Amino acid sequence: MQVLIAYHSDYQHTQSVADAVAAGAQAALADEGEVASVDVKQAVDVSLDDMRKADVIIFGSPVHMGSMAWQMKKLIDSGSKLWMAGDLEGKVGGVFATYGGFGGAGGGVEQTLMSLHANFLEHGMLVCGFPRSLSGFAEAGLHWGLAVRTGNDEGMPEGVSEKSLVAARAYGAHIAETALRLK
């Protein structure tokens, strides 16, 4: 099984989350005796062939003014050839986002997750949300996917909490296990 995690990261927070999602997916696949390749790549380094070859695609982005980073949008827009050919139909997908927010606000994290999901649905992919039963749901789970707060109450970068990394590993495992059930 091939898993592709494509992300953009401004302060390395989204990269930390991507690495934790990858660790969760790798561990779940290894537990099932599955030979797997889990590739974690910056969005700007992802090719259309990378997406064609993957059985599972996971996108991650920081929230930029209520939306995904332009680097993720550029990758998505470059995939119109994949859509025309139906190359991603039936693949499993998942999404995550990191956000600073001001006070208790999410800064547009739900909109970002939904727009990433919308791309996968347009391609005919099967998407995985973040079930309430997963470890870390209270810290970083939304039914849309993984949402990791990285800012303090003033919206300034603070980092990724260990509880959020637990949630990220659980989400990566969930997506991999879902793909195995469908295989």
C-alpha positions as CSV (number, residue, x, y, z in Angstrom):
1,M,0.0,0.0,0.0
2,Q,1.3,3.5,-0.9
3,V,0.3,6.4,1.3
4,L,1.1,10.0,0.2
5,I,1.0,12.9,2.7
6,A,1.2,16.2,0.9
7,Y,1.4,19.3,3.1
8,H,2.5,22.9,3.3
9,S,4.1,24.3,6.4
10,D,4.9,27.9,7.4
11,Y,6.4,27.4,10.9
12,Q,7.1,23.6,10.7
13,H,3.9,23.0,12.8
14,T,2.1,21.4,9.9
15,Q,5.2,19.4,9.1
16,S,5.2,18.0,12.6
17,V,1.6,17.0,12.3
18,A,2.3,15.4,8.9
19,D,5.1,13.4,10.4
20,A,2.8,12.2,13.2
21,V,0.0,11.3,10.8
22,A,2.6,9.3,8.8
23,A,3.8,7.5,12.0
24,G,0.3,6.5,12.8
25,A,-0.4,5.2,9.3
26,Q,2.9,3.3,9.2
27,A,2.3,1.7,12.6
28,A,-1.2,0.6,11.7
29,L,-0.1,-0.9,8.4
30,A,2.9,-2.7,10.1
31,D,0.5,-4.1,12.7
32,E,-1.5,-5.7,9.9
33,G,1.7,-7.1,8.3
34,E,1.1,-4.8,5.3
35,V,4.1,-3.8,3.2
36,A,3.7,0.0,2.9
37,S,5.4,3.0,1.6
38,V,4.5,6.2,3.5
39,D,5.8,9.3,1.7
40,V,5.6,12.7,3.3
41,K,6.2,15.6,0.9
42,Q,5.8,19.3,0.7
43,A,3.0,20.2,-1.7
44,V,5.4,21.9,-4.1
45,D,7.4,18.7,-4.4
46,V,4.4,16.4,-5.2
47,S,3.9,15.3,-8.8
48,L,0.7,14.1,-10.5
49,D,2.4,10.7,-10.7
50,D,2.8,10.7,-6.9
51,M,-0.9,11.0,-6.6
52,R,-1.7,8.4,-9.3
53,K,0.5,5.8,-7.5
54,A,-0.9,6.4,-4.0
55,D,-3.6,4.2,-2.6
56,V,-4.2,6.8,0.2
57,I,-3.7,10.6,-0.1
58,I,-3.7,12.9,2.9
59,F,-3.6,16.7,2.5
60,G,-2.5,19.0,5.2
61,S,-2.4,22.8,5.3
62,P,-2.1,25.7,7.7
63,V,-5.1,28.0,7.7
64,H,-4.5,31.2,5.8
65,M,-7.2,33.8,6.4
66,G,-9.9,31.1,6.5
67,S,-8.6,29.0,3.6
68,M,-5.8,26.6,2.7
69,A,-2.3,27.8,1.8
70,W,-1.9,28.7,-1.8
71,Q,0.8,26.0,-2.3
72,M,-1.9,23.4,-1.5
73,K,-4.4,25.1,-3.8
74,K,-1.8,25.1,-6.6
75,L,-1.3,21.4,-6.2
76,I,-5.1,20.8,-6.3
77,D,-5.5,23.0,-9.3
78,S,-2.7,21.1,-11.1
79,G,-4.7,17.9,-10.7
80,S,-7.4,18.7,-13.3
81,K,-5.8,16.1,-15.6
82,L,-6.3,13.5,-12.9
83,W,-9.9,14.4,-12.6
84,M,-10.4,14.2,-16.4
85,A,-8.9,10.7,-16.5
86,G,-10.6,9.6,-13.2
87,D,-7.2,8.6,-11.9
88,L,-8.1,9.2,-8.2
89,E,-11.5,7.5,-8.1
90,G,-11.9,5.1,-5.3
91,K,-8.7,6.1,-3.5
92,V,-9.0,6.9,0.2
93,G,-8.3,10.4,1.5
94,G,-8.0,12.4,4.7
95,V,-7.3,16.0,5.6
96,F,-5.7,18.0,8.4
97,A,-5.1,21.6,9.1
98,T,-3.2,23.7,11.6
99,Y,-4.4,27.0,12.8
100,G,-3.5,29.8,15.2
101,G,-6.8,31.5,15.8
102,F,-7.4,34.4,18.1
103,G,-8.9,33.7,21.5
104,G,-11.0,30.5,21.1
105,A,-11.7,31.0,17.4
106,G,-10.7,28.4,14.8
107,G,-9.6,31.0,12.3
108,G,-11.4,29.2,9.4
109,V,-10.1,25.7,10.2
110,E,-13.5,24.1,9.3
111,Q,-13.6,25.9,6.0
112,T,-10.1,24.8,5.2
113,L,-10.9,21.1,6.0
114,M,-14.1,21.2,4.0
115,S,-12.4,22.7,1.0
116,L,-9.7,20.0,1.1
117,H,-12.4,17.4,1.3
118,A,-14.3,19.0,-1.6
119,N,-11.3,18.4,-3.8
120,F,-11.2,14.7,-2.9
121,L,-15.0,14.3,-3.4
122,E,-14.7,16.0,-6.8
123,H,-12.2,13.3,-7.7
124,G,-14.5,10.5,-6.6
125,M,-12.4,9.6,-3.6
126,L,-13.6,8.1,-0.3
127,V,-12.9,10.5,2.5
128,C,-12.2,9.9,6.2
129,G,-13.3,12.3,8.9
130,F,-12.1,12.1,12.5
131,P,-14.5,9.9,14.5
132,R,-15.2,10.9,18.1
133,S,-13.9,7.5,19.3
134,L,-10.3,8.2,18.2
135,S,-7.7,9.1,20.8
136,G,-7.2,12.9,20.9
137,F,-10.6,13.8,19.6
138,A,-11.2,16.3,22.4
139,E,-7.9,18.0,21.7
140,A,-7.7,18.1,17.9
141,G,-10.6,16.2,16.3
142,L,-13.4,17.6,14.2
143,H,-15.8,15.4,12.2
144,W,-14.1,16.9,9.1
145,G,-10.7,15.8,10.0
146,L,-7.7,16.7,12.2
147,A,-7.6,20.3,13.4
148,V,-4.5,21.2,15.4
149,R,-4.3,24.6,17.1
150,T,-0.7,25.9,17.1
151,G,-1.3,29.4,18.4
152,N,-1.7,30.9,21.8
153,D,-4.7,33.1,22.8
154,E,-3.2,36.1,21.0
155,G,-2.9,34.1,17.8
156,M,0.9,33.9,18.0
157,P,2.7,30.7,17.0
158,E,3.1,28.4,20.0
159,G,3.7,24.9,18.7
160,V,2.0,21.6,18.5
161,S,1.0,19.9,21.8
162,E,1.8,16.3,22.6
163,K,-2.0,15.7,22.9
164,S,-2.4,17.0,19.3
165,L,0.4,14.7,18.1
166,V,-1.4,11.7,19.7
167,A,-4.5,12.8,17.8
168,A,-2.5,13.0,14.6
169,R,-1.1,9.5,15.0
170,A,-4.6,8.2,15.7
171,Y,-5.9,9.8,12.6
172,G,-3.2,8.5,10.4
173,A,-3.8,5.0,11.8
174,H,-7.6,5.4,11.2
175,I,-7.1,6.3,7.5
176,A,-4.7,3.5,6.9
177,E,-7.0,1.0,8.7
178,T,-9.9,2.2,6.6
179,A,-8.0,1.7,3.4
180,L,-7.0,-1.8,4.5
181,R,-10.7,-2.6,5.1
182,L,-11.6,-1.5,1.6
183,K,-8.7,-3.3,-0.1
